[in-house]
Amino acid sequence: MFVATYRYLIGDQAAATKSSDLAIKTWVANGATSMSRYVTLSGLNTGQWMFAIRFESAETWAKAMTAVRASPEFKQWTAENKAAGNVLQEAMFLQEV
């Protein structure tokens, strides 16, 4: 299992919800087995949102990343997040061992 995680500082929760609904559909349509969103409730990143996108392998993720980044949906949610002040803080990639 390969998991891509993205942590965002959220300026507008309604816009973030709309954008992430579109992101979930797009990632799953392009090879993700699932995508979840979480809000951080404690620690240094309290209030920030975390997304976990699961794939069968790193290769599956790489193919999906290429397809998603070329999609009109990606361009849409990227523009919406920028306008709303939702800013990517960190990306991490996890490999199950």
C-alpha contacts under 8 A as a table, 3 or more apart, distances in Angstrom:
res1	aa1	res2	aa2	distance
1	M	54	R	6.99
1	M	55	F	5.95
1	M	56	E	4.96
1	M	57	S	5.60
1	M	95	Q	6.15
1	M	96	E	5.30
2	F	54	R	5.92
2	F	55	F	5.14
2	F	56	E	6.09
2	F	57	S	5.12
2	F	58	A	5.68
2	F	61	W	7.55
2	F	93	F	7.31
2	F	94	L	5.74
2	F	95	Q	4.72
2	F	96	E	6.29
3	V	52	A	6.35
3	V	53	I	5.48
3	V	54	R	4.56
3	V	55	F	6.18
3	V	93	F	5.76
3	V	94	L	4.99
3	V	95	Q	6.49
4	A	51	F	7.99
4	A	52	A	5.78
4	A	53	I	5.17
4	A	54	R	6.61
4	A	91	A	7.29
4	A	92	M	5.99
4	A	93	F	4.55
4	A	94	L	6.34
5	T	50	M	6.82
5	T	51	F	5.37
5	T	52	A	4.54
5	T	53	I	6.34
5	T	91	A	5.56
5	T	92	M	5.11
5	T	93	F	6.10
5	T	94	L	7.85
6	Y	50	M	5.65
6	Y	51	F	5.16
6	Y	52	A	6.81
6	Y	88	L	7.05
6	Y	89	Q	7.58
6	Y	90	E	5.76
6	Y	91	A	4.45
6	Y	92	M	6.52
7	R	48	Q	6.80
7	R	49	W	5.64
7	R	50	M	4.42
7	R	51	F	6.44
7	R	88	L	5.98
7	R	89	Q	5.47
7	R	90	E	5.17
7	R	91	A	6.41
8	Y	48	Q	5.64
8	Y	49	W	5.20
8	Y	50	M	6.41
8	Y	86	N	6.44
8	Y	87	V	5.37
8	Y	88	L	4.41
8	Y	89	Q	5.24
8	Y	90	E	7.21
9	L	47	G	7.63
9	L	48	Q	4.92
9	L	49	W	6.64
9	L	86	N	5.66
9	L	87	V	5.21
9	L	88	L	6.45
9	L	89	Q	6.49
10	I	13	Q	6.31
10	I	16	A	7.01
10	I	47	G	7.69
10	I	48	Q	6.06
10	I	49	W	6.89
10	I	85	G	6.71
10	I	86	N	4.47
10	I	87	V	6.59
11	G	84	A	6.03
11	G	85	G	4.71
11	G	86	N	5.02
11	G	87	V	7.84
12	D	15	A	5.47
12	D	16	A	6.17
12	D	84	A	5.57
12	D	85	G	6.70
12	D	86	N	6.63
13	Q	16	A	4.88
13	Q	17	T	6.03
14	A	17	T	5.17
14	A	18	K	6.30
15	A	18	K	5.11
15	A	19	S	6.03
15	A	80	E	7.02
15	A	81	N	6.97
15	A	84	A	6.47
16	A	19	S	5.11
16	A	20	S	5.88
16	A	81	N	6.71
16	A	84	A	7.94
16	A	86	N	6.93
17	T	20	S	5.20
17	T	21	D	6.04
18	K	21	D	5.25
18	K	22	L	6.56
19	S	22	L	5.25
19	S	23	A	6.18
19	S	77	W	5.00
19	S	80	E	6.97
19	S	81	N	7.11
20	S	23	A	4.67
20	S	24	I	5.96
20	S	37	R	7.95
20	S	77	W	7.66
21	D	24	I	5.29
21	D	25	K	6.52
22	L	25	K	5.32
22	L	26	T	6.16
22	L	73	E	7.04
22	L	77	W	7.30
23	A	26	T	5.02
23	A	27	W	5.97
23	A	73	E	7.44
23	A	74	F	7.24
23	A	77	W	7.28
24	I	27	W	5.36
24	I	28	V	6.14
24	I	34	S	7.79
24	I	35	M	5.78
24	I	36	S	7.73
25	K	28	V	5.39
25	K	29	A	6.05
26	T	29	A	5.09
26	T	30	N	6.28
26	T	68	V	6.87
26	T	73	E	7.07
27	W	30	N	5.13
27	W	31	G	6.45
27	W	32	A	5.51
27	W	34	S	8.00
27	W	35	M	7.48
27	W	53	I	7.79
27	W	64	A	7.05
27	W	68	V	6.72
28	V	31	G	5.41
28	V	32	A	4.47
28	V	33	T	6.15
28	V	34	S	6.12
28	V	35	M	7.26
29	A	32	A	7.20
30	N	64	A	5.21
30	N	67	A	6.77
30	N	68	V	6.86
31	G	55	F	7.03
31	G	60	T	6.59
31	G	61	W	7.35
31	G	63	K	7.97
31	G	64	A	5.71
32	A	35	M	7.12
32	A	53	I	6.52
32	A	54	R	5.60
32	A	55	F	4.90
32	A	56	E	7.71
32	A	60	T	7.78
32	A	61	W	7.25
32	A	64	A	7.32
33	T	53	I	7.71
33	T	54	R	5.53
33	T	55	F	5.42
33	T	56	E	7.15
34	S	53	I	5.95
34	S	54	R	5.37
34	S	55	F	7.47
35	M	51	F	7.01
35	M	52	A	5.58
35	M	53	I	4.28
35	M	54	R	6.19
36	S	51	F	5.65
36	S	52	A	5.29
36	S	53	I	6.55
37	R	49	W	6.88
37	R	50	M	5.69
37	R	51	F	4.47
37	R	52	A	6.51
38	Y	49	W	5.53
38	Y	50	M	5.09
38	Y	51	F	6.35
39	V	46	T	7.71
39	V	47	G	6.01
39	V	48	Q	5.80
39	V	49	W	4.43
39	V	50	M	6.20
40	T	43	G	7.77
40	T	45	N	6.30
40	T	46	T	4.88
40	T	47	G	5.28
40	T	48	Q	5.50
40	T	49	W	6.05
40	T	50	M	7.13
41	L	46	T	5.13
41	L	47	G	6.26
42	S	45	N	6.95
42	S	46	T	4.89
42	S	47	G	7.94
43	G	46	T	5.60
45	N	48	Q	5.59
55	F	58	A	7.17
55	F	60	T	6.27
55	F	61	W	5.98
56	E	60	T	6.38
56	E	61	W	7.92
57	S	60	T	5.19
57	S	61	W	6.45
58	A	61	W	4.97
58	A	62	A	6.17
58	A	95	Q	7.93
59	E	62	A	5.07
59	E	63	K	6.36
60	T	63	K	5.28
60	T	64	A	6.16
61	W	64	A	5.02
61	W	65	M	5.92
62	A	65	M	5.08
62	A	66	T	6.34
63	K	66	T	5.31
63	K	67	A	6.39
64	A	67	A	5.10
64	A	68	V	5.89
65	M	68	V	5.16
65	M	69	R	5.95
66	T	69	R	5.47
66	T	70	A	6.41
67	A	70	A	5.31
67	A	71	S	6.38
68	V	71	S	5.12
68	V	73	E	7.73
68	V	74	F	6.16
69	R	74	F	5.76
69	R	75	K	7.54
70	A	74	F	7.21
70	A	75	K	7.99
71	S	74	F	5.43
71	S	75	K	6.76
72	P	75	K	5.10
72	P	76	Q	6.13
73	E	76	Q	4.95
73	E	77	W	6.22
74	F	77	W	5.37
74	F	78	T	5.96
75	K	78	T	5.21
75	K	79	A	6.17
76	Q	79	A	5.32
76	Q	80	E	6.17
77	W	80	E	4.93
77	W	81	N	5.95
78	T	81	N	5.22
78	T	82	K	6.22
79	A	82	K	5.15
79	A	83	A	6.19
80	E	83	A	5.19
80	E	84	A	6.10
81	N	84	A	5.06
81	N	85	G	6.06
81	N	86	N	4.84
81	N	87	V	7.00
82	K	85	G	5.28
82	K	86	N	5.99
82	K	87	V	6.88
83	A	86	N	7.74
88	L	91	A	7.83
